[in-house]
Amino acid sequence: MQALLIAAWVGISGGTGFLAATASPIVIEQFSSPPPQVLTDETALPGRRPYNASALRTGWQYTYLEPKARVEPGKQVPMRTRIHLWFGDDGVYQLFYSARWSSSGAANPIGARDMDGVDVNESGKFSLSDDILLLEPTRTDFTQRAKGAVVRQEIAENQRRVYLVHAEPTTLHIAGRCASYQVEPICREGSNIWYQLSATRVEPVPRRDTASKQKPPPKRD
């Protein structure tokens, strides 16, 4: 299953019908995104085609709290999902995906003692052709959490992916299949999913390289 990633653009070039880059992105630090939707053959994505890859030079974020997510048969609990993507000037990107839920049904699963979840940190190169976005990851780190503790960490297989993207001045509309690590209930339908992302200047948290640890401070005599 192809991974669902995100992209976005800000600014519209006059009279061309394409989205163009602006000097400084619009800042939306706190927001709640619209819920994801299934993309059908009859669905027309809103927005315009991005002008070129230079329009991707900033960060973009999706955050949504689903009040009744079915995490297992016969059980529904609140689930918070976050996707954050940063595009660099040199054609590289970094993606952070996280999902959190509480088996006890806590209204705010973040910080709950029985909090479960997954984290994914992915980085690689990107390119754009018309309204088709190509992502070529070079590393994908996966972390699984249970009862608030890390129970599994691994470097996952990289997947080359292609997405359809349209944009408005402050929003990106992106259509694609969910990644195998995504746990949102809508992803189990196996259909293409349409997400809406908003602009942010906040960069993703730098990857923690577990293969290299900091050296201890020198001993004092």
C-alpha positions as CSV (number, residue, x, y, z in Angstrom):
1,M,0.0,0.0,0.0
2,Q,1.4,3.3,-1.0
3,A,2.3,5.8,1.7
4,L,0.2,8.9,2.1
5,L,2.4,12.0,2.3
6,I,1.7,15.6,2.2
7,A,2.8,18.8,0.3
8,A,1.4,22.3,-0.1
9,W,1.8,25.6,-1.8
10,V,1.2,29.3,-1.1
11,G,0.4,32.1,-3.5
12,I,-1.2,32.3,-6.9
13,S,0.4,33.7,-10.0
14,G,-1.8,36.2,-11.8
15,G,-4.0,34.8,-14.6
16,T,-2.0,31.6,-15.2
17,G,-4.1,29.0,-13.3
18,F,-1.0,27.7,-11.6
19,L,0.1,28.0,-8.0
20,A,3.3,29.9,-7.5
21,A,5.8,30.3,-4.6
22,T,5.7,33.4,-2.3
23,A,8.6,34.9,-0.5
24,S,7.3,34.1,3.0
25,P,4.8,31.3,3.8
26,I,1.6,31.9,5.7
27,V,1.9,30.8,9.3
28,I,-0.8,28.6,10.8
29,E,0.7,27.2,14.0
30,Q,-2.4,25.8,15.6
31,F,-5.4,24.4,13.7
32,S,-7.7,21.4,13.3
33,S,-7.8,20.0,9.8
34,P,-10.9,18.8,8.0
35,P,-11.5,15.1,8.2
36,P,-10.1,12.9,5.4
37,Q,-12.4,11.8,2.7
38,V,-12.5,8.9,0.3
39,L,-11.6,10.0,-3.3
40,T,-13.9,8.6,-5.9
41,D,-13.8,8.8,-9.7
42,E,-16.3,11.6,-9.5
43,T,-14.3,13.6,-7.1
44,A,-12.6,16.8,-8.4
45,L,-9.9,18.1,-6.2
46,P,-10.2,21.8,-5.3
47,G,-7.4,24.2,-6.0
48,R,-5.0,24.7,-8.8
49,R,-2.0,23.0,-10.2
50,P,1.3,24.0,-8.6
51,Y,3.5,26.2,-10.7
52,N,6.8,24.3,-10.1
53,A,8.8,22.5,-7.4
54,S,10.1,25.8,-6.0
55,A,6.7,26.5,-4.6
56,L,7.2,23.8,-2.0
57,R,9.8,25.6,0.0
58,T,8.2,25.5,3.5
59,G,6.4,23.2,6.0
60,W,2.9,21.8,5.9
61,Q,0.8,20.1,8.5
62,Y,-2.3,18.1,9.0
63,T,-3.8,17.5,12.5
64,Y,-7.1,15.8,13.2
65,L,-8.8,14.4,16.3
66,E,-11.3,11.6,15.4
67,P,-13.7,11.3,18.4
68,K,-14.7,7.7,17.6
69,A,-12.0,5.8,15.9
70,R,-12.5,2.0,15.6
71,V,-9.1,0.7,16.7
72,E,-10.4,-2.9,17.2
73,P,-13.7,-4.7,16.6
74,G,-16.5,-3.4,18.8
75,K,-14.4,-0.6,20.3
76,Q,-14.2,3.1,19.4
77,V,-11.9,5.6,21.1
78,P,-10.6,9.1,20.3
79,M,-7.6,9.1,18.0
80,R,-5.3,12.1,17.2
81,T,-3.4,12.0,13.9
82,R,-0.6,14.4,12.7
83,I,1.3,14.6,9.5
84,H,4.1,17.2,9.0
85,L,6.1,17.6,5.9
86,W,9.0,20.0,5.3
87,F,10.3,20.8,1.8
88,G,13.9,22.1,1.5
89,D,15.4,24.4,-1.2
90,D,17.7,21.6,-2.4
91,G,15.0,19.2,-3.5
92,V,14.9,17.2,-0.2
93,Y,12.0,16.6,2.2
94,Q,11.3,15.3,5.7
95,L,8.1,13.7,6.8
96,F,6.8,13.1,10.3
97,Y,3.7,11.0,10.9
98,S,2.2,10.2,14.3
99,A,-1.0,8.7,15.6
100,R,-2.1,8.4,19.3
101,W,-5.1,6.7,21.0
102,S,-6.0,5.5,24.4
103,S,-7.6,2.1,25.0
104,S,-9.5,3.5,28.0
105,G,-11.2,6.1,25.7
106,A,-9.5,9.2,27.2
107,A,-10.8,12.3,25.5
108,N,-7.2,13.5,25.0
109,P,-5.0,10.5,24.2
110,I,-1.8,12.5,24.4
111,G,0.0,11.7,27.7
112,A,-2.6,9.1,28.8
113,R,-1.0,6.2,30.8
114,D,-2.5,3.7,28.4
115,M,-1.5,5.7,25.3
116,D,-0.8,3.6,22.2
117,G,0.5,4.9,18.9
118,V,3.0,4.9,16.0
119,D,5.6,7.3,14.8
120,V,7.2,7.5,11.4
121,N,10.1,9.7,10.3
122,E,11.0,9.7,6.6
123,S,13.4,11.7,4.5
124,G,14.3,11.7,0.8
125,K,14.1,13.6,-2.5
126,F,11.1,15.1,-4.2
127,S,10.2,16.3,-7.7
128,L,7.1,17.8,-9.3
129,S,5.7,17.4,-12.9
130,D,2.4,19.3,-13.5
131,D,0.2,18.2,-10.6
132,I,2.0,15.0,-10.0
133,L,4.3,14.8,-6.9
134,L,7.1,12.2,-6.8
135,L,8.7,11.3,-3.5
136,E,11.8,9.1,-3.3
137,P,12.6,8.3,0.3
138,T,16.1,7.3,1.3
139,R,15.3,6.4,4.9
140,T,12.2,5.5,6.9
141,D,12.2,5.1,10.7
142,F,9.2,3.4,12.3
143,T,8.4,3.4,16.1
144,Q,5.4,1.6,17.8
145,R,4.2,2.5,21.2
146,A,2.0,0.6,23.7
147,K,0.9,1.8,27.2
148,G,3.1,4.9,26.7
149,A,6.3,2.9,26.1
150,V,8.3,2.2,22.9
151,V,7.8,-1.5,22.1
152,R,9.2,-1.6,18.5
153,Q,11.8,0.4,16.5
154,E,13.1,-0.4,13.1
155,I,14.3,1.1,9.8
156,A,11.4,0.3,7.4
157,E,11.6,-0.4,3.7
158,N,11.6,2.8,1.5
159,Q,8.8,3.2,-1.0
160,R,8.9,5.4,-4.1
161,R,5.5,7.1,-4.4
162,V,3.4,9.3,-6.7
163,Y,0.6,11.6,-5.7
164,L,-2.0,13.9,-7.3
165,V,-1.9,17.4,-5.7
166,H,-3.9,20.6,-6.1
167,A,-3.6,23.7,-4.0
168,E,-5.3,26.9,-2.8
169,P,-3.5,29.9,-1.3
170,T,-3.2,28.3,2.2
171,T,-4.2,24.7,1.6
172,L,-3.0,21.7,-0.2
173,H,-5.3,18.9,-1.4
174,I,-3.5,15.6,-1.9
175,A,-4.9,12.3,-3.0
176,G,-3.3,8.9,-2.6
177,R,-3.4,5.6,-0.8
178,C,-2.6,5.3,2.9
179,A,0.7,3.9,4.0
180,S,0.8,0.4,5.5
181,Y,1.8,2.1,8.9
182,Q,-1.2,4.4,8.9
183,V,-3.8,3.4,11.5
184,E,-6.7,5.8,10.7
185,P,-10.0,3.8,10.3
186,I,-10.6,5.3,6.8
187,C,-7.4,3.8,5.6
188,R,-8.8,0.3,6.1
189,E,-11.2,0.9,3.2
190,G,-8.3,0.5,0.8
191,S,-9.3,3.4,-1.3
192,N,-7.5,6.6,-2.3
193,I,-7.9,9.2,0.5
194,W,-8.1,13.0,0.1
195,Y,-6.4,15.0,2.8
196,Q,-6.3,18.8,3.3
197,L,-3.1,20.4,4.7
198,S,-2.2,23.9,6.0
199,A,0.9,26.0,6.0
200,T,3.3,26.2,9.0
201,R,6.8,27.5,9.6
202,V,7.5,24.8,12.2
203,E,10.1,22.3,11.0
204,P,9.9,18.6,11.8
205,V,11.8,17.4,14.8
206,P,15.3,16.3,13.6
207,R,15.7,12.5,13.3
208,R,17.4,10.7,16.2
209,D,20.0,8.4,14.8
210,T,20.0,5.4,17.1
211,A,23.1,4.1,15.3
212,S,25.3,6.9,16.7
213,K,25.3,7.9,20.3
214,Q,26.8,10.9,22.0
215,K,30.2,10.3,23.6
216,P,30.2,10.6,27.4
217,P,32.0,13.6,28.9
218,P,35.6,13.1,29.8
219,K,36.4,11.9,33.3
220,R,37.9,14.5,35.7
221,D,41.1,13.6,37.5
